[in-house]
Amino acid sequence: MLGALDQFQNRIYLERNAIDELLRDISLHEKEIAKYAKEHPIAIDHVLFHDHSSLRDRIETNRKMMDDLKKEFNRYLSKWM
């Protein structure tokens, strides 16, 4: 029982670190876009930015992993409560 709790604690810690890294990367990306807009104020209305697919994929992957972790943890809790 306690071993499983330790595993959940470790996974939550790792997921939190992944979220922090993702948030940092999103912030950097936003700053790059803002810098471009400041340097090219007229062109910003006419520039098509890429779909941000790498960030979008990472967010979706993280969302799925967190959803799976939540389901597993809820199953664990229902078993022991």
C-alpha positions, 0 to 999 in steps of 0.5 A: 500500500505505501509503496504504491503511494510512493510511486504516485508521489514520484509520478506527481512530482515528475508531472509537476516538473514537466508542467513547470518546464512546459509553462516556461517554454510557453512563456518563452514562445510568447516572448518571442512572438511579442518581440517579433510584434514589437520589431515588426509592428506593421507586418504583424497583421500580415504574418501567418505564424506556424501552428505552434504544433510542437507546444500543442503536442506537448500540452496534449501529451501532458494532458493525457498523462495527467488524465491517466494518472488521475484515473489510476489514483482514483482507482487506488483510492477507491480500493483503499478507502 
